[in-house]
Amino acid sequence: MTTTTLTAAYAATVARPYFHAALNPSPPLTQRAVGAGIRATIPLQCALAARSGAVATALFTAALAPVAQRFAKRVSVT
């Protein structure tokens, strides 16, 4: 169940920016999609960790995602 939830979090993080960039590959939309892909590595790694059995580590790392989001506003992730 945890793996499914974290996988859904990954998909929710990247789906919208990727979809918009695919429809209109302008530089700003592409830049947003790349940034979203980079930020989405956190839920992706959490899902992979949960799948391998490290559920506590996955949940701890997922709890740090909002902190990463806050720092991404101050420093460019790309």
C-alpha positions, 0 to 999 in steps of 0.5 A: 500500500505504501509503495502504491501511494508513493508511486501515485505521489511521483505520478502526481508530481510530474504528470501535469508539467510533462503533459503541458510541455508535451502539448506546447514545447515552449522554453518556459514549459519545458523548464518547468517540466525539467524542474518537476522531473528533478523534484520528482526524484524524491517520491520516486526514490521513496517508492523504490525504497518502500518496494525494496522493504525500507518503508521507514526510510521511504516515509522519512524521506517523503516527509522531507519533500516539503523542505526540498520544495521550499528550497527549490523556490530559493535555488534553481534545481536545474 
